[in-house]
Amino acid sequence: MGFTIGGIRDLRSGSRRRGRTSECVTTVAEYTGLWGWDVVPGARASRTGRPSGAVCSCGAGDCPSPGAHPLSFAPAVPAGATLDAAAAAWAEVPGAAVLLPVGRSFDVLDVAEAAGRHALVRLERMGLPLGPVALTPDGRALFFVAPGAAQELPQLLYRMGWDDARLDLRCLGPGEHVTAPPSDHAGLGPVRWLRPPTLDTAGRPPQARLLLGTLAYVCHRSAAS
């Protein structure tokens, strides 16, 4: 894919010396070159005392999702892009957030952070295959699963007997984006990895059906308590 894990670590050390912009470029190059994900430049938000709570860098006064959407004028950086390509792309949008398009390499199961943490412990104890898991600053846990999960979710919940339950669980699919660590999300703070990607899990996240039963159960218990 253009460089190695060791090369990424060297680049990260250099990026810390060169500042935040270079660190962002290195992160983009890691996602595209090492994990094989597309990356999209995203808007940033600053928190204010206004009723809306945040001002988006896109400039729209009525932006419905400040600091949590792609920049319409900025092209995506495709999977496999090199460090030089990432640097050239981010030079056009300095300070942009790093967003990952959903529905290409992965879909995302989105649950409350507390439920996600409890479910992750259960899933690890059961020895089930797991993909990356991210935590957002507004208290959500994002489980990366194989593409197609969003389309299959209603049927999967029906088969498992959870279709009538009120669950704080949704699936993000094609056309949606998630903010990638360590970018700021909606002016609330950085997104973090609870379970970072690896060479095995980034390109082959698990099927949603393997995680969904446990996630639904924990979400249901959380709601009941």
Buried (B, 14 or more C-beta within 10 A) or exposed (E): BBBEEEBBEEBBEEBEEEEEBBBBBBBBBBBBBBBBBBBBBBBBBEBEEEEEEBBBBBEEEEBEEBBBBBBEEBEBBEBEBBBEBBBEBBEEBEEBBBBBBBBBBBBBBBBBBEBBBBBBEBBEEEEEEBBBBBBBBEEBBBBBBBBBBBBBBEEBBEEBEBBEBEBEBEBBBEEBBBBBBBBBBBBBEBBEBBBEBEEEBBBEBBBBBBBBBBBBBBBBEBEEE
